[in-house]
Amino acid sequence: METSLDESRAPSRIGDRFTSDVVVRIRTLDGRDDWIYCHASILVMKSKYFADRLSDNWPTCQILDSRNCVEVHCEECDFDHHITVLRLLYISSDVMLTEISSVKNALGILRAAVQLGCPQIVSTCVAYLEAVPWEESEEEEILKIIPRMGSQAEPILARLQPVNSSAVAKIFESAIRFATSSPSSSMNDLKTSAQEQLEYMLTEDDDAPLLTADDAIKTEAKQCVDRLLARFVNLVDSLLLGDLNESIAEVEKTESAEVEKTESFLTFLSDLSWASQIVTKLEISSDLVLTWVETSARVLKVTAKSSQLKIQSKVVEVAAKVLEGIGYGTVILPTLKRAFMVKLWLPFVRDVRASVDSVASDDETDLTLKSDGELWQSLESSFISIILTLPSSEQAEILTEWLEDKQIRYPDLTEAFEVWCYRSKVAKRRLALVDGNNQTINRV
């Protein structure tokens, strides 16, 4: 067997048959078998397994050419690692690190070192694995192997341990401040990543949400979203006021200025679409819903200036969340405002859906809208829910307009129409029964 320069500096060399006084026979069930000439003094000093096997108390010690022979049985995948461990027993800990070279090797060597009771090698492998980065596949392998190795390998898992709730709260608060800010466009990718992770923290999937939102978390999130809403409203107002001033002064718009305004408006819509998910999860959606209701007419005026389906789609996404909150009673609005939202948004949503269905495009946004059946179903359900909360006369007006429109297929208000017909037909009888019961109660 070849020996490295580092090994040659040791007093004894592994594989030196002339000075060896013990043979280690490594075997697998698959028939792989190797004989390594070693030295008892080194094995006993650095390995508890060999110290036990070479002690006078071990009854099965065999003799081969006046040498002790110790058999080690292992899995096929660990065969080479056991031989490596034997070599590492002959070199210093500083050199061990250069021998490890990878996470995969470190795990294999660690398994063998634990089996053979080699504390110095175990310590070196643990230090290596604790310090180096892991690939995802390596991380999964570590989770399979390390927990079975006891306390000696615990430092390796430090980066995977759950953190306390105060640390989670602090990172959430910092992240949501950044995610609702308006940094330069060069930082958009960073902001998007922060938004995605915040949503992930609050999502319940196979695991419970990372964050349990208390009053302090909700207050911080509410303040951040309120600031985002305030900047959005200011932008909408400035866009409308800017158009008025420009028409009076007859100032020609520059192409770059128009692009900048459009991008800024689109960015805010994307942020609000994300924020609507967050406030819903945190059950603090009232401010976003109320602000959107108050700003809706102005938002549509700004949107009407652009023919970009990308902008219209983002407006629809935010409107869908707002209408859902109104339709399911998460936010309570008076009758006039509920009717206003239906009459304002139903034609817009209907027209956008028609545009999406008719467009022939490979644009990712267009394709996403076409395939997002959940979004369109949510809007349809919200419209039906809100319509059925309105006075009968308001329902009749909305349903009449729907029945006369050429885009009757979407949204499909058939359910609302059926309920209205039933309620209207039985109204006199039902209310007469109520009046009769009231008179009976009054006489009593």
BELWOSUL-V185073 format. One record per residue. RES is the residue in one letter. OMEGA is omega as a letter, one per 40 degrees, with the letter a starting at -180 (999 if undefined). D_LAST is the distance of its C-alpha to the last C-alpha in whole Angstrom. Layout:
# BELWOSUL-V185073
res & omega & d_last
RES & OMEGA & D_LAST
RES & OMEGA & D_LAST
This chain:
# BELWOSUL-V185073
res & omega & d_last
M & a & 110
E & i & 110
T & i & 109
S & i & 108
L & a & 110
D & a & 107
E & a & 108
S & i & 112
R & a & 111
A & i & 110
P & i & 112
S & a & 111
R & i & 111
I & a & 108
G & a & 110
D & a & 113
R & a & 115
F & a & 118
T & a & 116
S & i & 113
D & i & 112
V & i & 109
V & i & 107
V & a & 104
R & a & 103
I & a & 100
R & i & 98
T & i & 95
L & i & 94
D & i & 95
G & i & 99
R & a & 99
D & i & 102
D & i & 104
W & a & 106
I & i & 106
Y & a & 109
C & a & 108
H & a & 108
A & a & 107
S & a & 107
I & a & 105
L & a & 102
V & a & 102
M & a & 102
K & a & 99
S & i & 97
K & a & 95
Y & a & 95
F & i & 99
A & i & 100
D & a & 98
R & a & 100
L & i & 103
S & i & 103
D & a & 105
N & a & 102
W & a & 101
P & a & 103
T & a & 103
C & a & 105
Q & i & 108
I & i & 111
L & a & 112
D & a & 116
S & i & 116
R & i & 112
N & i & 109
C & a & 106
V & i & 103
E & i & 100
V & i & 97
H & a & 95
C & i & 92
E & i & 90
E & a & 92
C & a & 90
D & a & 91
F & a & 95
D & a & 96
H & i & 94
H & i & 96
I & i & 99
T & i & 98
V & i & 97
L & i & 100
R & a & 102
L & i & 100
L & a & 101
Y & a & 104
I & a & 103
S & a & 102
S & i & 98
D & a & 99
V & a & 100
M & a & 97
L & i & 95
T & i & 97
E & a & 97
I & i & 94
S & a & 93
S & i & 90
V & a & 86
K & i & 87
N & a & 90
A & i & 89
L & i & 86
G & i & 89
I & i & 91
L & i & 88
R & a & 87
A & a & 91
A & i & 91
V & i & 88
Q & a & 90
L & i & 93
G & a & 92
C & a & 94
P & a & 92
Q & i & 94
I & i & 93
V & a & 90
S & i & 89
T & i & 91
C & i & 89
V & i & 86
A & i & 87
Y & a & 88
L & i & 84
E & a & 83
A & a & 84
V & i & 85
P & a & 82
W & i & 81
E & a & 80
E & i & 77
S & i & 78
E & i & 80
E & i & 77
E & i & 76
E & i & 79
I & a & 79
L & i & 75
K & a & 76
I & a & 79
I & a & 79
P & a & 76
R & a & 78
M & i & 81
G & a & 79
S & a & 80
Q & a & 83
A & a & 81
E & a & 78
P & a & 80
I & a & 80
L & a & 76
A & a & 75
R & a & 74
L & a & 72
Q & i & 70
P & i & 66
V & a & 66
N & a & 64
S & a & 61
S & i & 62
A & i & 65
V & a & 62
A & a & 60
K & a & 63
I & i & 65
F & a & 61
E & i & 61
S & a & 65
A & a & 64
I & i & 61
R & i & 63
F & a & 66
A & i & 64
T & i & 62
S & i & 65
S & a & 67
P & i & 70
S & a & 73
S & i & 73
S & a & 76
M & a & 73
N & i & 71
D & i & 72
L & a & 71
K & i & 68
T & i & 67
S & i & 68
A & i & 66
Q & a & 63
E & a & 63
Q & i & 64
L & i & 61
E & i & 58
Y & i & 60
M & a & 59
L & a & 56
T & i & 56
E & i & 55
D & i & 57
D & i & 59
D & i & 59
A & i & 56
P & a & 56
L & a & 59
L & i & 57
T & a & 54
A & i & 52
D & a & 51
D & a & 50
A & i & 54
I & a & 54
K & i & 51
T & i & 52
E & i & 56
A & i & 55
K & i & 52
Q & i & 55
C & i & 58
V & i & 55
D & i & 54
R & i & 58
L & i & 59
L & a & 56
A & i & 57
R & i & 61
F & i & 59
V & i & 58
N & i & 61
L & i & 63
V & i & 60
D & a & 61
S & i & 64
L & i & 65
L & i & 63
L & i & 65
G & i & 68
D & a & 68
L & a & 67
N & a & 70
E & i & 72
S & i & 71
I & a & 72
A & a & 75
E & i & 76
V & a & 77
E & i & 78
K & i & 76
T & a & 79
E & a & 78
S & i & 78
A & i & 75
E & i & 73
V & a & 74
E & i & 73
K & a & 69
T & i & 68
E & i & 69
S & i & 67
F & a & 64
L & i & 65
T & i & 65
F & i & 62
L & i & 60
S & i & 61
D & a & 60
L & i & 57
S & i & 57
W & a & 58
A & i & 56
S & i & 52
Q & a & 53
I & a & 54
V & i & 50
T & i & 48
K & a & 50
L & a & 49
E & i & 46
I & a & 47
S & a & 47
S & a & 45
D & i & 48
L & a & 49
V & a & 47
L & i & 46
T & i & 49
W & i & 50
V & a & 47
E & a & 49
T & a & 52
S & a & 51
A & i & 53
R & i & 56
V & a & 56
L & i & 56
K & i & 59
V & a & 61
T & a & 61
A & a & 62
K & a & 65
S & i & 66
S & a & 66
Q & i & 67
L & i & 65
K & i & 65
I & a & 63
Q & a & 60
S & i & 60
K & i & 59
V & i & 57
V & a & 55
E & a & 55
V & a & 53
A & a & 51
A & i & 50
K & i & 49
V & a & 47
L & i & 45
E & i & 44
G & i & 43
I & a & 41
G & a & 40
Y & i & 39
G & i & 37
T & i & 40
V & a & 40
I & i & 37
L & i & 38
P & a & 36
T & a & 35
L & a & 38
K & i & 41
R & i & 39
A & i & 40
F & a & 43
M & i & 45
V & a & 44
K & a & 46
L & a & 49
W & a & 49
L & i & 49
P & a & 52
F & i & 54
V & i & 53
R & a & 54
D & i & 57
V & i & 58
R & i & 57
A & i & 59
S & i & 62
V & a & 62
D & a & 62
S & a & 65
V & i & 67
A & a & 70
S & i & 71
D & a & 73
D & a & 71
E & i & 69
T & a & 66
D & a & 66
L & i & 66
T & i & 64
L & a & 61
K & a & 62
S & a & 61
D & a & 58
G & a & 56
E & i & 53
L & a & 53
W & i & 53
Q & i & 50
S & i & 48
L & a & 48
E & i & 47
S & a & 44
S & i & 43
F & a & 43
I & a & 41
S & a & 38
I & a & 38
I & a & 38
L & i & 35
T & a & 33
L & i & 34
P & a & 32
S & a & 33
S & i & 35
E & i & 37
Q & a & 37
A & i & 38
E & a & 41
I & a & 42
L & i & 42
T & i & 44
E & i & 47
W & a & 47
L & a & 48
E & a & 50
D & a & 52
K & i & 55
Q & a & 55
I & a & 52
R & i & 53
Y & e & 52
P & i & 49
D & a & 48
L & a & 44
T & a & 43
E & i & 41
A & i & 39
F & a & 40
E & i & 38
V & i & 35
W & i & 35
C & a & 35
Y & a & 32
R & a & 30
S & a & 31
K & a & 31
V & a & 27
A & a & 26
K & a & 24
R & a & 23
R & a & 22
L & i & 20
A & i & 18
L & i & 17
V & i & 16
D & i & 14
G & i & 13
N & i & 11
N & i & 10
Q & i & 9
T & a & 6
I & a & 5
N & i & 5
R & i & 4
V & 999 & 0
